[in-house]
Each structure stands twice: as C-alpha cells, then as structure tokens.
Amino acid sequence: PERAERFGLDADVTDKGRAVPHGSRPEFVGLGDATTGVPATVTSVADLGRRRVVRARAGDQVIHAVLPEGTPVPEGPVHLAFDHRRTRVYADGWLAEAGT
C-alpha cells in the first residue's frame, strides 16, 4: 500500500518496510473520524437485533465491525477505529510482542 495508517499501538511496529498484518475482532472495531480512523467504504449492514454487523472495505481488505443496536451507520465512506488495547500485530505469521 502507498499509505500507512497509525493505529495508536503502545509500541513501534516495523518489519523492514514489509506489510505487518494486524488483527482485531469485529466487536473491537468501531466508527471513528478522519483523525482517528482508517478510511473505508460501507458495503453492507446486517441488523441482528441487539447488534449491527457492518461490512466495509479498506483498499482490498474487508473489515467487519459489530456495533450496538441503534448505532447510526452512514452509507458509503466512513472511518473505522480499532481498539489499540485489543489489536494484535503479527510477524511471519506469529503474534509479535513489543521489543522483538
């Protein structure tokens, strides 16, 4: 990707210029704003009663977010926010830890 997004992790993440995959469960992804979120486009919203499952695309990645019922979800462009305390970073397929 030409553009990297800052996720607010508690440590620097580098891997010699290569992509560093991260993982977040959908319940720890929410709607952010232009200063705190990753630009994405909503492709669908499923209303499950107490929760809404949002499917969005950020580049070539599909990202799901699980939001409480009644949460307004705009159509089209949004910014997705990741709970940095619950985001995991991987290197060579393994969970990476700070300082390694």
N, C-alpha and C positions, 0 to 999 in steps of 0.2 A: 504494500500500500504506500501511496505517496504521503499520506498524512497519518500521524500517530495521535492518539487521544490520551490524555492524562487521566488516570483512574483514581488518584489520591491514595495510593498504597503507602504503607508505612516504611517502605524501603525502595531504593532504586532498582529498576529491572532492566537489565541489558543482556544481550546474548550475541555480541559481536555483529550487530547490525541485522541479525535474522529476526523473523517474527517470533514473538514469545506468546504462546497461547495462554488464555486465561479462562477461568470457568466460574460461573455464578449460577446458582439455582434460580429458576424463574421467580420465586417468591422474594428474592433479594434484588430484583431489578424493578425500578420504578420510573416514573416520568420525571425528567429533570428540566433544566432550562439551558439556554445557549451557552452559559458559562460553566455548567457542571455536568453536562450530559454528552453522550455520543450521538451525533446526528443519525437519524434512522427514518424510515417511512413505514407507517402502519399499513399492513396488508389485510388484517382481519382481526375481529374482536368476537370472542365467544363468551356469552353471558351464561355462567354456571350457577346463578342464584346468588350465593354469598360472595362469589368471586367472578372476576372477569379475566380471561386469558387473552392477552394481546400478542399478536404475532407481528413482528416488524423485521425489516431488512436494513442492515447497515453494510453498505457495499455488497459483497457477495455472501455475507453471513446472515442467517436467520436467527433472531433473538426473540425469546418468549419472556413475557412479564406477567405475573399473576398479581392482580390489583383487587382491592376490596370492592364490593358491590357499590354502585353509585358513583364510582370514580369516573369523572368525565375523561374521555379519550378522544382527542381530536383526530379527524381523518387526515391522512397524508403525513406531512413532515412532523416529526417530534424529536425530542432529545431523550435518550434513555440514561438513567442514572444507576450506577452499580454501588451496592453497599460494600465499601472497601474492606470492612472488617470480615466480610463473608466471601470475598473474591479470592480465588486461588490461582496461582501462576505456575505454569509447567515449563520444564526444560527437558528436551529429549524424551518426552512422554512421561516424565516423573514430576511429582509435586516438588516445586523449588522452595527453598527456605532462605530467609534473609542471610546474607553473608556466605552463600555457597555459590 
